[in-house]
Each structure stands twice: as structure tokens, then as C-alpha cells.
Amino acid sequence: MAQNINPFYSSPSANSKATEEKQNIPKDNHAVSKRLQKELMGLMMNMEKGVSAFPDGENLFKWIGTINGPKDTVYSDLTYKLTLEFPHSYPYSAPVVRFITPCFHPNVDHLGNICLDILKDKWSALYDVRTILLSIQSLLGEPNNDSPLNVQAAELWSDQTKFKKHLMEEYHKEAERSSRDS
């Protein structure tokens, strides 16, 4: 059986992700909850440098992740928050991941959406929260300028000095806005 096929469904017509998403999957899907709890424990035990994630309150299907910018990149010493929303068909379908902290990056739009193949067509049920966060962290330092969501960031990327200046202005503007709001 293919790795992205949910064994919950046995009919051949149910093999597409679109079909799977439309079907009624119990809200308290025990297998998904168990998988997410296992991933949470793994993250807490390993404490990977520069990435972390925890459920947002009591909802195990919505997490808040944190990524530190990779060292030796324009993102070094910056911290970003993200939301991870897990479908009830997880891990057979990718979670929806978005930046909460505005991120000026070629592959991130102004709404925080991320263009990353493993969150779309290259998703595998073998991926976990740790893999997702590390992949996004890596993407910060190594964008795919062939597929930009933010054209301005893609154009500036080749001049790292100008890029970092704009990045820092945006980042600190948001930090000031957040501190005023709290």
C-alpha cells in the first residue's frame, strides 16, 4: 500500500486525497490524536535546536511552532512563530502551516502562507512536526526563487545587504506593533 493512502478507507475510489478530505472522519480520531501526542513527546524529549512546537491550549489539532533563524543567514537571531493545523486525515494529509510572525521571504506571502513542496505535492505520511519545522527553518536560508510567493523578496535576495535591511525593518516594525498591542 502506498505511504500516503489512509488505511481507514478500503475502497479503491477513496484513494485520492480530495475524496478522503470530503469524507466524514470522526473529530476525535484516536489514531491521529495518538500520533500527535507521540510527536509532541518526541519534540519535548529531543528539544531540537532552534525549533519547538506545542498544542495551542487544549486543541491537539492546532499547534504553535517556533523557529529560530538559521545561523550565518540574514535570519540569524530572529524568531518566528507559526501555526500548524492538522487535518483529521493526518498524517496522510499535510497540516496547514502559516507564519504568525510576518516573514519577509521569497517563499512566504504577506498572509504567512508558505510555498514548500513537502507541505503540498511532496507530502509524505513519514514526515512529522519536527521535519516540517526543520524544513521551514532550512528554507529561510535557502529559498526557492524559482517559485516565489513574494516577488519583492525574491528580487532582493541576490543582494543580501539590501535584503537584510528590508527584513530587519519589517521584523522590527512588527515587533513594535506587537508590543503596543499587548
Backbone hydrogen bonds in HBPLUS format (Angstrom, degrees):
<---DONOR---> <-ACCEPTOR-->    atom                        ^
c    i                          cat <-CA-CA->   ^        H-A-AA   ^      H-
h    n   atom  resd res      DA  || num        DHA   H-A  angle D-A-AA Bond
n    s   type  num  typ     dist DA aas  dist angle  dist       angle   num
A0005-ILE N   A0002-ALA O   3.33 MM   3  5.62 165.0  2.36 115.8 115.8     1
A0009-TYR N   A0006-ASN O   3.17 MM   3  6.07 167.4  2.19 123.9 126.2     2
A0014-ALA N   A0011-SER O   3.03 MM   3  5.54 157.9  2.08 115.8 122.9     3
A0020-GLU N   A0016-SER O   3.02 MM   4  6.26 162.0  2.05 149.9 155.4     4
A0021-GLU N   A0017-LYS O   2.86 MM   4  6.07 158.0  1.91 155.4 160.1     5
A0022-LYS N   A0018-ALA O   3.25 MM   4  6.44 145.9  2.38 142.2 150.2     6
A0023-GLN N   A0020-GLU O   3.30 MM   3  5.45 141.1  2.46  99.6 109.8     7
A0033-SER N   A0029-ASN O   3.00 MM   4  6.26 168.5  2.01 159.6 163.3     8
A0034-LYS N   A0030-HIS O   2.84 MM   4  5.97 160.1  1.88 150.4 156.2     9
A0035-ARG N   A0031-ALA O   2.98 MM   4  6.15 155.7  2.04 141.7 148.2    10
A0036-LEU N   A0032-VAL O   2.89 MM   4  6.15 165.8  1.91 157.6 160.8    11
A0037-GLN N   A0033-SER O   2.89 MM   4  6.09 156.6  1.95 150.0 156.5    12
A0038-LYS N   A0034-LYS O   2.98 MM   4  6.18 153.4  2.05 144.6 151.9    13
A0039-GLU N   A0035-ARG O   2.92 MM   4  6.23 154.5  1.98 149.8 157.0    14
A0040-LEU N   A0036-LEU O   2.90 MM   4  6.10 155.3  1.96 146.6 153.4    15
A0041-MET N   A0037-GLN O   2.97 MM   4  6.22 161.2  2.01 147.9 152.5    16
A0042-GLY N   A0038-LYS O   2.95 MM   4  6.19 157.7  2.00 146.4 152.9    17
A0043-LEU N   A0039-GLU O   2.90 MM   4  6.17 156.0  1.96 149.4 155.5    18
A0044-MET N   A0040-LEU O   2.93 MM   4  6.17 159.6  1.97 151.4 157.2    19
A0045-MET N   A0041-MET O   2.89 MM   4  6.07 150.3  1.98 149.4 157.3    20
A0046-ASN N   A0042-GLY O   2.97 MM   4  6.00 158.6  2.02 147.4 153.0    21
A0047-MET N   A0043-LEU O   2.90 MM   4  5.61 160.8  1.94 144.6 150.6    22
A0051-VAL N   A0048-GLU O   3.44 MM   3  5.86 176.2  2.45 125.8 126.3    23
A0068-ASN N   A0050-GLY O   2.75 MM  18  4.76 157.9  1.80 146.3 148.4    24
A0052-SER N   A0066-THR O   2.98 MM  14  5.24 145.5  2.10 145.5 150.1    25
A0066-THR N   A0052-SER O   2.76 MM  14  5.24 157.6  1.81 149.7 151.1    26
A0054-PHE N   A0064-ILE O   3.08 MM  10  5.67 154.2  2.15 144.7 149.9    27
A0064-ILE N   A0054-PHE O   2.88 MM  10  5.67 160.6  1.92 166.7 166.2    28
A0056-ASP N   A0062-LYS O   2.74 MM   6  5.73 169.4  1.75 152.0 148.2    29
A0062-LYS N   A0059-ASN O   3.32 MM   3  5.69 169.8  2.33 111.7 114.2    30
A0086-PHE N   A0061-PHE O   2.81 MM  25  5.00 163.9  1.84 147.6 153.0    31
A0063-TRP N   A0084-LEU O   2.81 MM  21  5.02 165.0  1.83 149.1 154.1    32
A0084-LEU N   A0063-TRP O   2.95 MM  21  5.02 156.9  2.00 139.3 140.6    33
A0065-GLY N   A0082-LEU O   2.83 MM  17  4.95 161.0  1.87 135.0 141.5    34
A0082-LEU N   A0065-GLY O   2.83 MM  17  4.95 152.9  1.91 139.6 142.7    35
A0067-ILE N   A0080-TYR O   2.84 MM  13  5.22 158.3  1.89 150.5 157.5    36
A0080-TYR N   A0067-ILE O   2.83 MM  13  5.22 164.5  1.85 153.5 158.9    37
A0069-GLY N   A0078-LEU O   2.74 MM   9  5.22 164.9  1.76 159.9 160.3    38
A0076-SER N   A0073-THR O   3.11 MM   3  5.35 168.4  2.12 112.8 116.0    39
A0078-LEU N   A0075-TYR O   3.03 MM   3  5.56 148.7  2.13 143.9 141.6    40
A0100-ILE N   A0081-LYS O   2.72 MM  19  5.34 168.6  1.74 135.4 138.9    41
A0101-THR N   A0081-LYS O   3.23 MM  20  5.34 160.1  2.27 133.4 136.9    42
A0083-THR N   A0098-ARG O   2.79 MM  15  5.40 153.3  1.86 153.1 162.3    43
A0098-ARG N   A0083-THR O   3.07 MM  15  5.40 154.4  2.14 145.4 152.9    44
A0085-GLU N   A0096-VAL O   2.87 MM  11  5.09 162.4  1.90 143.6 149.6    45
A0096-VAL N   A0085-GLU O   2.86 MM  11  5.09 158.1  1.91 146.7 147.9    46
A0090-TYR N   A0087-PRO O   3.05 MM   3  5.39 161.9  2.09 116.3 116.9    47
A0092-TYR N   A0089-SER O   2.80 MM   3  5.66 133.5  2.02 139.3 141.8    48
A0099-PHE N   A0112-GLY O   2.88 MM  13  4.35 160.1  1.92 120.6 124.4    49
A0108-VAL N   A0105-HIS O   3.19 MM   3  5.31 165.2  2.22 119.3 117.4    50
A0149-LEU N   A0106-PRO O   2.73 MM  43  5.94 149.3  1.82 152.5 163.2    51
A0150-ASN N   A0106-PRO O   3.05 MM  44  4.77 166.0  2.07 133.0 132.1    52
A0115-CYS N   A0107-ASN O   2.86 MM   8  5.15 164.3  1.88 154.1 156.4    53
A0109-ASP N   A0113-ASN O   3.07 MM   4  5.49 151.3  2.15 143.8 152.4    54
A0112-GLY N   A0109-ASP O   2.99 MM   3  5.40 163.2  2.02 115.1 120.5    55
A0119-LEU N   A0116-LEU O   2.88 MM   3  5.58 156.0  1.94 123.6 131.5    56
A0120-LYS N   A0117-ASP O   2.99 MM   3  5.09 159.0  2.03 107.1 113.6    57
A0122-LYS N   A0117-ASP O   2.88 MM   5  5.25 154.9  1.95 148.6 143.9    58
A0127-TYR N   A0124-SER O   3.04 MM   3  5.68 163.5  2.07 118.6 123.0    59
A0132-ILE N   A0128-ASP O   2.99 MM   4  6.29 160.1  2.03 156.2 162.1    60
A0133-LEU N   A0129-VAL O   2.93 MM   4  6.17 172.0  1.93 160.9 161.8    61
A0134-LEU N   A0130-ARG O   2.94 MM   4  6.10 165.0  1.97 154.2 158.7    62
A0135-SER N   A0131-THR O   2.91 MM   4  5.99 150.0  2.00 143.8 152.3    63
A0136-ILE N   A0132-ILE O   2.95 MM   4  6.24 156.0  2.01 152.5 158.8    64
A0137-GLN N   A0133-LEU O   2.88 MM   4  6.07 157.0  1.94 147.0 154.1    65
A0138-SER N   A0134-LEU O   2.92 MM   4  6.08 154.9  1.98 141.7 148.4    66
A0139-LEU N   A0135-SER O   2.88 MM   4  6.10 150.6  1.97 141.5 150.1    67
A0140-LEU N   A0136-ILE O   3.09 MM   4  6.40 140.9  2.25 144.6 153.4    68
A0141-GLY N   A0138-SER O   3.14 MM   3  5.63 126.5  2.44 108.7 119.7    69
A0142-GLU N   A0138-SER O   3.05 MM   4  6.21 135.6  2.25 143.0 156.1    70
A0147-SER N   A0144-ASN O   3.16 MM   3  5.80 164.9  2.19 116.3 120.9    71
A0154-ALA N   A0150-ASN O   3.05 MM   4  6.34 156.0  2.11 149.8 157.2    72
A0155-GLU N   A0151-VAL O   2.89 MM   4  6.13 155.1  1.95 152.4 158.6    73
A0156-LEU N   A0152-GLN O   3.02 MM   4  6.25 153.1  2.09 147.5 154.8    74
A0157-TRP N   A0153-ALA O   2.96 MM   4  5.93 132.5  2.20 142.6 154.3    75
A0159-ASP N   A0156-LEU O   2.92 MM   3  5.62 151.8  2.00 125.3 133.2    76
A0163-PHE N   A0159-ASP O   2.89 MM   4  6.08 164.7  1.92 158.0 162.9    77
A0164-LYS N   A0160-GLN O   2.87 MM   4  5.87 165.8  1.89 141.9 145.7    78
A0165-LYS N   A0161-THR O   3.09 MM   4  6.27 157.5  2.14 144.6 150.8    79
A0166-HIS N   A0162-LYS O   3.03 MM   4  6.30 167.5  2.05 154.1 156.4    80
A0167-LEU N   A0163-PHE O   2.82 MM   4  6.01 164.2  1.84 156.2 161.6    81
A0168-MET N   A0164-LYS O   2.84 MM   4  5.94 166.6  1.86 153.4 156.0    82
A0169-GLU N   A0165-LYS O   3.06 MM   4  6.26 157.4  2.11 146.4 152.7    83
A0170-GLU N   A0166-HIS O   2.98 MM   4  6.23 166.2  2.00 155.1 158.2    84
A0171-TYR N   A0167-LEU O   2.86 MM   4  6.02 164.1  1.89 153.3 158.4    85
A0172-HIS N   A0168-MET O   2.91 MM   4  5.94 170.1  1.92 150.4 153.2    86
A0173-LYS N   A0169-GLU O   2.97 MM   4  5.97 147.9  2.08 141.5 150.8    87
A0174-GLU N   A0170-GLU O   3.11 MM   4  6.29 156.5  2.16 146.3 151.6    88
A0175-ALA N   A0171-TYR O   2.98 MM   4  6.28 150.6  2.07 142.3 151.3    89
A0176-GLU N   A0172-HIS O   2.94 MM   4  6.11 157.7  1.99 146.4 151.0    90
A0177-ARG N   A0173-LYS O   3.04 MM   4  6.27 158.4  2.09 143.4 149.6    91
A0178-SER N   A0174-GLU O   2.85 MM   4  6.07 159.4  1.89 151.8 157.1    92
A0179-SER N   A0175-ALA O   3.01 MM   4  6.21 154.7  2.07 144.8 151.3    93
A0180-ARG N   A0176-GLU O   3.04 MM   4  6.26 147.9  2.15 147.3 155.6    94
A0181-ASP N   A0177-ARG O   3.06 MM   4  6.27 149.0  2.16 144.7 153.2    95
A0182-SER N   A0178-SER O   3.17 MM   4  6.33 129.3  2.44 140.2 151.9    96
